[in-house]
Amino acid sequence: MVLLGAVAGVLSIAAFATISTAAEAPQLMFVQSAEDLKVDLAKSTFRLVKVNQQTLYFSDRPQRIVGHLKMAD
């Protein structure tokens, strides 16, 4: 199983808007797992194959946020 951590990004969900302003929006990191990974060196890309249906997300200080999202089929 391949385990990859995606680049940290800001997730704009309405629920987070109630706990923080735009200036202090949390930086979230994402984790996806897959059975295989296909790399295309010519295009400098990679593609996850047979991805798990759950994507985990988390943040560190000052707001410790964790959760998961179910991916669409």
C-alpha positions in Angstrom: 0.0 0.0 0.0 1.3 3.4 -0.9 0.9 6.2 1.6 1.2 9.8 0.5 0.9 13.1 2.3 -0.5 15.8 0.1 0.8 19.4 0.3 -0.6 21.4 3.1 -3.4 23.7 2.0 -6.2 25.8 3.3 -9.5 24.1 3.3 -12.4 26.5 3.1 -15.3 24.9 4.9 -18.1 26.9 6.4 -17.7 25.2 9.8 -14.1 26.5 10.0 -15.3 30.0 9.3 -17.0 30.2 12.6 -13.9 29.5 14.6 -11.4 31.6 12.7 -11.1 34.6 10.4 -9.5 34.5 7.0 -6.2 35.8 8.4 -5.9 32.9 10.8 -7.5 30.1 8.7 -6.0 26.7 9.6 -3.4 25.1 7.3 -4.5 21.5 6.7 -2.5 18.5 5.6 -4.1 15.6 3.8 -3.2 11.9 3.7 -4.4 9.4 1.1 -3.5 5.8 0.7 -3.6 3.7 -2.5 -2.7 0.2 -3.7 -0.3 1.5 -6.4 1.4 4.6 -7.8 2.0 5.4 -11.5 4.7 7.9 -12.3 5.1 9.7 -15.6 8.6 11.3 -15.7 8.0 13.0 -19.0 5.1 15.0 -17.6 6.5 15.2 -14.0 3.3 13.8 -12.6 2.2 10.9 -10.5 -1.2 9.2 -10.2 -2.6 7.1 -7.3 -4.2 3.8 -8.4 -7.0 2.1 -6.4 -7.3 4.9 -3.9 -8.8 4.3 -0.5 -12.2 5.9 -0.1 -11.1 7.8 3.0 -9.0 10.9 3.0 -7.6 12.0 6.4 -6.8 15.7 7.2 -5.1 17.3 10.2 -3.6 20.5 11.3 -1.1 21.5 14.0 -1.0 24.5 16.3 -2.8 26.7 17.2 -5.9 24.8 16.1 -5.5 21.1 16.3 -8.1 19.9 13.8 -8.5 16.2 12.6 -11.0 14.4 10.5 -11.7 12.4 7.5 -13.7 12.7 4.3 -15.3 10.0 2.2 -14.4 10.3 -1.4 -17.1 9.9 -4.1 -17.1 6.7 -6.1 
